[in-house]
Amino acid sequence: MIRIKTLPLVLLIVFLPMVAAANMYQWVDENGVRHFSNLQAPAGTPVETKKEIKSSGTKTQGRSAREAAIIKETEAANQQREKDAATAKEQKARQDAIDAKKAEKEALGESISKKRRYIKRRGKSDINKLKRIDQELEALRKNPNADPKKIKALEEEYQETKDKFIHKSGRGRKGTKAEVQRYKELEQEIQELEK
């Protein structure tokens, strides 16, 4: 009875080294994926057996060269990512400065229009017209297919309205001239930042 129970164990011990001695194959497919198997690779694929892998010193050199290349690519990607982040941060700061100056300019325009004598007739409409033209110009400048003639016409209309607004504003109450001067400065600062 003991012999029958030990027979499978003896057979396993005898045949296990034969199974372990079978060749293991390694190959890389066309997608660059490395495969390990006890079956041979598809026809036309260069194959290396496990024994060849152990004995070849060039494989470890190739692997270390490949690892060095991967490290170099990773470092380059990290540097590019940092550079892009710095550029994005700089652009955001610039846009924030533009937005702050536009908000200040808008507030000054409202203040000037309230102080002007002709506010009942034309002052408010000039401010609203300047806002509308500014929005249209901003939208057209972002559109690569925009008509340059239309942009130029809007820029001229904006300039005329602004000149009229500034000229008429000189007739306002106390402090209006200083606000008008600051309004002009803000216009120039915004144009320089948007270049």
Buried (B, 14 or more C-beta within 10 A) or exposed (E): EEEEEEEEEEEEEEEEEEEEEEBBBBBBEEEEEEBEEEEEBEEEEEBBBBEEBEEEEEBEEEEEEEEEEEEEEEEEEEEEEEEEEEEEEEEEEEEEEBEEBBEBBBEBBEBBBBBBEBBEEBBBEBBEBBEEBBEBBEEBEEEEEEEEEEBEEBEEBBEEBBEBBBEBBEEBEEEBEEBBEBBBEBBEBBEEEEE
